[in-house]
């Protein structure tokens, strides 16, 4: 299986606020909001949706290809991808620009406030799906607006099945554009908040969206996920994490599990459970790309979590 992952590459500066945002934000004063959070813990991580998805998919034993645009500061990230053995032939450097940068503050309830500089990501439309050869599966993850629109059109035109994963990019699109994405895609995946926004903007409920695609996957955090496929709703249980340290990148790890399951012909019950396990493994480590496992370990973890056998 050769998966083409269209999405962002970014540096994440992650800060931890040792309290709850709600204790410091006055609801009746939001119109004059001016707050500062003391963040004793700070670190810089490699991130971006495409980078995170590819990292976990590589751990599972696949050979993902990333399609993204980056800035002149990308060299440390490129060296990391080389060490990991992740392909870079469809990563385009944009002169006089920064790689996308996310500045994330997380509180003790795992709520997040994020500031995001798109940088070179805004030029993602310079890449074309047709530039990649041998692609059998794709994903349109959060990226530059024009790039997301273009790559969805190109996947459909090439007859390559793909997942539409709007993520934090969803607010960039109106109802008509989102309806077009749904019509073009084979699969749609959103979290519970994004599912509500998607319904509001398109005027379609989840059942109506699911009828237009092979599967609609809605993640529900600690409650697991629901997969709408073949006229059924398949409940996917959450996996008990060994620790809950950092939610950053959990959704991307989940999507890597989806791509693996789709690429290897697993049914939805097994695919959803593998994705759920990936999210639980990720949340036990800080950053989007610091969790580690060998493929052989996953079969044991899967059996422990679900009482089922999984061959990778």
C-alpha positions as CSV (number, residue, x, y, z in Angstrom):
1,X,0.0,0.0,0.0
2,X,1.3,3.5,-0.9
3,X,-0.5,6.3,0.9
4,X,-0.1,9.9,-0.1
5,X,-0.5,12.2,2.9
6,X,-1.4,15.7,1.8
7,X,-1.2,18.1,4.8
8,X,0.8,20.4,6.9
9,X,4.4,20.0,8.2
10,X,5.0,22.2,11.3
11,X,7.1,22.9,14.3
12,X,5.0,22.8,17.5
13,X,5.9,24.9,20.5
14,X,4.0,23.3,23.3
15,X,3.4,25.0,26.7
16,X,1.7,23.7,29.8
17,X,-0.4,25.9,32.0
18,X,-0.5,24.4,35.5
19,X,-4.1,25.4,36.1
20,X,-7.5,25.5,34.3
21,X,-8.2,28.2,31.7
22,X,-11.7,28.6,33.1
23,X,-10.3,29.9,36.4
24,X,-8.7,32.8,34.6
25,X,-11.1,33.7,31.8
26,X,-14.2,35.7,32.8
27,X,-17.1,34.8,30.6
28,X,-18.7,38.2,30.9
29,X,-15.5,40.0,30.0
30,X,-14.6,38.2,26.7
31,X,-15.2,41.4,24.7
32,X,-12.1,42.9,26.4
33,X,-10.1,39.7,26.8
34,X,-6.5,40.4,27.9
35,X,-5.0,37.5,29.7
36,X,-1.5,36.0,30.2
37,X,-0.7,32.4,31.3
38,X,2.5,31.5,33.1
39,X,3.7,28.4,31.4
40,X,6.7,26.8,33.3
41,X,6.9,23.9,30.9
42,X,7.8,24.5,27.2
43,X,9.3,22.4,24.5
44,X,9.5,22.4,20.7
45,X,8.3,19.4,18.8
46,X,8.1,18.1,15.2
47,X,4.5,18.2,14.1
48,X,2.0,19.1,11.4
49,X,-0.8,16.8,10.5
50,X,1.0,15.2,7.6
51,X,4.2,14.6,9.6
52,X,2.3,13.2,12.5
53,X,0.2,10.8,10.4
54,X,3.3,9.6,8.4
55,X,5.2,9.0,11.6
56,X,2.7,6.6,13.1
57,X,2.0,5.0,9.7
58,X,5.7,4.3,9.4
59,X,5.8,2.8,12.8
60,X,3.1,0.4,11.7
61,X,5.4,-0.8,8.9
62,X,4.0,1.1,5.9
63,X,5.8,3.5,3.5
64,X,3.9,6.8,3.6
65,X,4.7,9.6,1.2
66,X,4.2,13.2,2.4
67,X,3.0,16.0,0.1
68,X,3.6,19.3,1.7
69,X,5.2,22.8,1.4
70,X,7.8,23.9,4.0
71,X,10.0,26.9,4.6
72,X,13.7,27.7,4.7
73,X,13.9,26.5,8.4
74,X,13.0,23.0,7.5
75,X,16.5,21.4,7.6
76,X,16.3,19.9,11.2
77,X,12.9,18.3,10.3
78,X,14.3,17.0,7.0
79,X,17.2,15.4,8.9
80,X,14.7,13.7,11.2
81,X,12.6,12.3,8.3
82,X,15.8,10.9,6.8
83,X,16.6,9.1,10.1
84,X,13.1,7.8,10.2
85,X,13.2,6.6,6.6
86,X,10.2,8.6,5.6
87,X,10.0,9.8,2.0
88,X,10.5,13.5,1.2
89,X,10.3,13.6,-2.6
90,X,7.0,15.4,-2.5
91,X,8.0,18.0,0.1
92,X,8.5,21.3,-1.6
93,X,10.6,24.1,0.0
94,X,9.3,27.7,-0.5
95,X,11.9,30.4,-0.5
96,X,11.7,33.3,1.9
97,X,9.1,31.6,4.2
98,X,8.9,29.8,7.5
99,X,7.7,26.3,7.9
100,X,4.2,26.4,9.6
101,X,4.5,27.1,13.3
102,X,1.9,26.2,16.0
103,X,2.1,27.6,19.5
104,X,0.0,25.5,21.8
105,X,-0.9,26.1,25.4
106,X,-2.6,23.1,27.2
107,X,-4.2,23.4,30.7
108,X,-4.7,20.7,33.3
109,X,-8.0,19.7,31.7
110,X,-6.3,19.1,28.4
111,X,-8.0,22.1,26.9
112,X,-5.9,23.9,24.3
113,X,-5.4,27.4,23.0
114,X,-3.4,27.5,19.8
115,X,-1.9,30.3,17.7
116,X,-0.9,29.1,14.2
117,X,1.3,30.7,11.6
118,X,0.7,28.9,8.2
119,X,3.9,30.1,6.5
120,X,4.8,28.0,3.6
121,X,1.7,25.9,4.0
122,X,-0.2,28.5,2.2
123,X,1.6,27.5,-1.0
124,X,0.5,23.8,-0.8
125,X,-1.4,24.1,-4.1
126,X,1.9,24.2,-5.9
127,X,2.1,20.4,-5.3
128,X,0.0,18.1,-7.4
129,X,-1.3,14.6,-6.7
130,X,-0.2,13.6,-10.2
131,X,3.4,14.2,-9.2
132,X,3.3,11.1,-7.0
133,X,3.4,7.7,-8.7
134,X,2.0,4.4,-7.5
135,X,-0.4,5.9,-5.0
136,X,-3.3,3.7,-4.0
137,X,-4.8,5.7,-1.1
138,X,-4.7,9.3,0.0
139,X,-5.8,11.7,2.7
140,X,-6.5,15.4,2.5
141,X,-5.6,16.6,6.0
142,X,-5.5,20.2,7.3
143,X,-3.3,22.3,4.9
144,X,-3.4,25.5,2.9
145,X,-7.0,26.3,1.8
146,X,-6.3,26.2,-2.0
147,X,-4.2,23.1,-1.6
148,X,-6.9,21.2,0.2
149,X,-9.5,22.1,-2.5
150,X,-7.1,21.2,-5.3
151,X,-5.8,17.9,-3.9
152,X,-9.3,16.6,-3.3
153,X,-10.2,17.4,-6.9
154,X,-7.0,15.7,-8.1
155,X,-7.5,12.5,-6.0
156,X,-11.1,12.2,-7.4
157,X,-9.9,12.8,-11.0
158,X,-7.2,10.2,-10.6
159,X,-9.6,7.7,-9.2
160,X,-7.6,7.4,-6.0
161,X,-9.7,6.7,-2.9
162,X,-9.1,9.3,-0.2
163,X,-10.1,10.4,3.3
164,X,-11.3,14.0,3.8
165,X,-10.0,15.1,7.2
166,X,-10.8,18.8,7.5
167,X,-9.7,19.1,11.2
168,X,-8.8,22.6,12.3
169,X,-9.0,23.7,8.7
170,X,-12.8,23.2,8.6
171,X,-13.7,26.8,9.4
172,X,-12.0,28.0,6.2
173,X,-14.7,26.5,4.1
174,X,-18.4,27.3,3.5
175,X,-21.2,24.9,3.3
176,X,-21.1,24.5,-0.5
177,X,-17.3,23.8,-0.5
178,X,-17.7,21.2,2.4
179,X,-20.5,19.5,0.5
180,X,-18.2,19.3,-2.5
181,X,-15.5,17.7,-0.4
182,X,-17.9,15.1,0.9
183,X,-19.1,14.3,-2.7
184,X,-15.5,13.9,-3.8
185,X,-14.2,11.9,-0.9
186,X,-14.5,8.1,-0.2
187,X,-14.2,8.6,3.5
188,X,-14.7,11.5,5.9
189,X,-13.3,11.7,9.4
190,X,-14.0,14.4,12.0
191,X,-14.1,14.8,15.8
192,X,-17.3,15.4,17.7
193,X,-17.0,19.2,17.6
194,X,-16.1,19.2,13.9
195,X,-19.0,16.9,13.2
196,X,-21.4,19.5,14.7
197,X,-19.8,22.3,12.6
198,X,-19.9,20.2,9.5
199,X,-23.6,19.5,9.9
200,X,-24.4,23.2,10.6
201,X,-22.5,24.4,7.5
202,X,-23.7,21.8,5.0
203,X,-27.3,21.4,6.4
204,X,-26.7,17.7,6.3
205,X,-27.0,15.4,9.4
206,X,-24.5,12.6,10.0
207,X,-26.7,10.0,8.4
208,X,-27.1,12.0,5.2
209,X,-23.3,12.6,5.1
210,X,-22.6,8.9,5.6
211,X,-24.9,8.0,2.7
212,X,-22.6,9.9,0.4
213,X,-19.3,8.2,1.4
214,X,-18.1,4.7,2.1
215,X,-17.7,5.6,5.7
216,X,-18.0,8.6,8.1
217,X,-15.8,8.3,11.2
218,X,-16.6,10.5,14.2
219,X,-14.1,10.4,17.0
220,X,-15.5,11.0,20.5
221,X,-12.4,11.4,22.7
222,X,-12.6,9.3,25.8
223,X,-15.8,7.8,24.5
224,X,-14.1,6.2,21.5
225,X,-15.6,6.7,18.1
226,X,-18.6,5.9,15.9
227,X,-18.2,4.7,12.3
228,X,-21.1,5.1,10.0
229,X,-20.7,2.6,7.2
230,X,-22.9,0.4,5.0
231,X,-26.0,1.7,6.8
232,X,-24.7,0.7,10.2
233,X,-23.3,2.6,13.2
234,X,-20.2,0.7,14.5
235,X,-19.2,1.7,18.0
236,X,-15.5,1.8,18.6
237,X,-14.4,1.6,22.3
238,X,-11.7,3.8,23.6
239,X,-8.5,2.2,24.8
240,X,-7.3,2.8,28.4
241,X,-4.1,4.7,28.0
242,X,-1.1,3.9,30.2
243,X,-0.9,7.7,30.9
244,X,-2.7,10.8,29.8
245,X,0.1,13.3,29.1
246,X,-0.6,15.3,25.9
247,X,-3.5,15.2,23.4
248,X,-1.5,16.9,20.7
249,X,-1.4,14.6,17.7
250,X,-3.8,12.0,19.0
251,X,-6.2,12.6,16.1
252,X,-3.4,12.2,13.6
253,X,-2.3,8.9,15.2
254,X,-5.9,7.7,15.0
255,X,-6.0,8.6,11.3
256,X,-2.8,6.7,10.7
257,X,-4.6,3.7,12.1
258,X,-7.5,4.3,9.6
259,X,-5.1,4.5,6.7
260,X,-3.4,1.3,7.7
261,X,-6.7,-0.6,8.1
262,X,-8.0,0.7,4.8
263,X,-4.8,-0.1,3.0
264,X,-4.6,-3.6,4.4
265,X,-8.2,-4.6,3.9
266,X,-9.3,-4.7,7.5
267,X,-13.0,-4.4,8.2
268,X,-14.3,-1.3,10.0
269,X,-14.6,-2.9,13.4
270,X,-10.9,-3.8,13.3
271,X,-9.8,-0.7,11.5
272,X,-11.5,1.5,14.1
273,X,-10.0,-0.4,17.0
274,X,-6.5,-0.2,15.6
275,X,-7.0,3.6,15.2
276,X,-8.3,3.9,18.7
277,X,-5.3,2.0,20.0
278,X,-3.0,4.4,18.1
279,X,-4.6,7.4,19.7
280,X,-4.2,5.8,23.2
281,X,-0.5,5.0,22.6
282,X,0.1,8.6,21.4
283,X,-1.6,10.3,24.3
284,X,0.8,8.6,26.8
285,X,3.7,10.6,25.3
286,X,4.3,14.3,24.9
287,X,4.3,15.7,21.4
288,X,3.0,14.3,18.1
289,X,5.9,12.1,17.2
290,X,7.5,10.7,20.4
291,X,5.5,7.5,20.9
292,X,7.3,4.3,19.8
293,X,6.4,0.7,19.2
294,X,7.5,-2.2,17.1
295,X,4.8,-3.8,14.9
296,X,5.0,-7.0,16.9
297,X,4.0,-5.1,20.0
298,X,0.7,-3.9,18.5
299,X,-0.7,-7.4,18.2
300,X,-0.2,-7.9,21.9
301,X,-1.6,-4.5,22.8
302,X,-4.6,-5.1,20.5
303,X,-5.3,-8.4,22.1
304,X,-5.0,-7.0,25.6
305,X,-7.4,-4.1,24.8
306,X,-10.0,-5.9,22.7
307,X,-9.6,-9.6,23.2
308,X,-9.1,-10.0,19.4
309,X,-6.2,-11.1,17.2
310,X,-4.7,-8.7,14.8
311,X,-2.0,-9.6,12.3
312,X,0.2,-6.8,11.0
